[in-house]
């Protein structure tokens, strides 16, 4: 069955860094665009960053541009989110998403807490 497993979340101080990882199985990873979404308490889930199936195209939410970097390794069936200069408002559950024209899959989420 399809699985997306996120890791790398945790507690970090403002200005710190974290790297999230998501590994997929049960589907053709290299055929899917991959994204990271996040949901903060009291807010809707929103797109953080997306990378195309080949890795040739990326886009970011305005709030994270210049601080976050999405990348992927199709050989390892993994997508990553490097988060630098973290702010209090980056606190959220971060979800990995795999999307193609025919299907859409979600991970279980990983908590990122930015706090002093």
C-alpha positions in Angstrom: 0.0 0.0 0.0 1.0 3.6 -0.4 3.0 5.1 2.4 4.6 8.5 3.0 6.7 8.6 6.2 7.9 12.0 7.5 10.7 12.5 9.9 12.9 15.3 11.3 10.5 17.4 13.2 11.1 18.7 16.6 11.7 21.6 18.9 14.0 24.4 17.8 14.8 27.9 18.9 14.0 30.9 16.7 16.7 31.3 14.1 17.5 27.7 14.1 17.3 25.0 11.4 15.6 21.7 10.8 15.6 19.3 7.9 12.4 17.3 7.3 12.5 14.1 5.3 9.7 12.1 3.6 10.1 8.7 2.1 7.5 7.1 -0.1 6.7 3.5 -0.9 3.9 1.7 -2.8 3.8 4.0 -5.8 6.1 5.3 -8.6 7.8 8.1 -6.6 9.5 9.6 -9.7 6.2 10.2 -11.4 4.8 12.4 -8.7 5.1 16.0 -7.8 6.0 16.2 -4.1 5.0 18.9 -1.7 5.2 20.0 1.9 2.1 21.5 3.5 1.7 22.7 7.1 -1.2 23.2 9.5 -0.9 25.5 12.4 -3.4 25.6 15.3 -6.5 27.5 14.3 -5.4 27.8 10.6 -6.1 26.0 7.4 -3.5 23.6 6.0 -1.5 25.4 3.4 1.2 24.8 0.8 4.8 25.4 1.9 6.8 24.2 -1.0 6.4 22.0 -4.1 8.9 20.3 -6.4 8.1 18.7 -9.8 8.6 15.0 -10.5 12.0 15.6 -12.0 13.1 18.2 -9.5 13.4 20.8 -12.2 10.7 23.1 -10.9 10.1 24.4 -7.4 7.7 26.9 -5.9 7.3 28.3 -2.4 4.9 30.1 -0.2 5.8 33.7 0.1 6.3 33.3 3.9 9.1 30.8 3.5 10.9 32.1 0.3 14.6 32.5 0.9 14.5 30.4 4.2 13.2 27.0 3.1 14.5 24.7 0.3 12.7 21.7 -1.1 14.7 18.9 -2.8 14.2 15.3 -3.8 16.2 12.2 -4.5 14.2 9.9 -6.7 16.7 7.0 -6.3 15.9 7.2 -2.5 12.2 7.9 -3.1 12.6 10.8 -0.7 11.8 14.5 -0.6 13.4 16.9 1.9 12.6 20.3 3.3 15.6 22.3 4.6 14.2 25.0 7.0 16.6 27.8 8.0 16.0 31.0 10.0 13.0 29.4 11.6 10.4 31.8 13.1 7.8 31.3 15.8 5.1 31.4 13.1 6.6 28.3 11.4 5.3 26.2 14.2 2.9 23.7 12.7 2.4 20.1 11.8 4.2 19.5 8.4 2.7 17.1 6.0 4.3 15.4 2.9 2.1 15.1 -0.2 2.5 13.1 -3.4 0.4 14.3 -6.3 -0.1 13.1 -9.8 -3.0 13.5 -12.3 -4.7 10.4 -11.0 -3.9 10.2 -7.3 -3.0 12.1 -4.2 -1.3 10.8 -1.1 -0.6 12.2 2.4 1.8 11.4 5.2 0.8 11.4 8.8 2.6 14.6 9.6 5.5 15.7 11.8 5.4 18.4 14.4 7.7 21.4 14.2 7.8 23.7 17.2 9.7 26.9 17.2 10.0 28.3 20.6 12.5 30.1 22.9 
